[in-house]
């Protein structure tokens, strides 16, 4: 009888031990997916910002190595532009900070670029979008008009034919604009000239 009692106790103890062992094992199995989900969550969290930064923005595009190809140069479109005129486009070029303090583009080169399908692509992709583009077709320079600003950032174009143009210039600014080193800040605005009208343009841009 004693032997049977000992055997029963041994078997009972063994069953308890196996049950406990099984419970621990099941807990580990249950815990496994949680750890896996945590790792997946970590990967998703680290990749999500990358997806978000793929949204176009000038800063991102300028940093990008992608070079946007230009549309074919539209010879017929440029050939139809007026070659002479009596209009005037004048104004001042500057950048302004959040407090309204202006830094003028002194003695800087400006130009008028006729609005065409060719220049519109530049305006949208490069100026507004921040992408780097292929070099412009050399024929474009035959249709640009150039001038320079004075010491106060004032400029003027005379004898401008009727039409729509992008007025484009740059302001070089460093510490006065909060930058550690000088930067060339490009500014472009669209203007329309009709006949002998004088068009005044405020070629300014707010900086962060």
Secondary structure, DSSP 8 states (H G I E B T S, - for coil): -HHHHHHHHHHHHHHHHHHHHHHHHHHHHHHHHHHHHHHHHHHHHHHHHHHHTTS--HHHHHH---EE------HHHHHTS-----EEEEEEEEEE-TT--EEE-TT-EEEEEE-SHHHHHIIIIIIIT--EE----GGGGGG-EEEE--TTSEEEEEEE-SEEEEEEEEEEESGGGT-SS-EEEEEEEEEEE-TT-EEEEEEEEE--
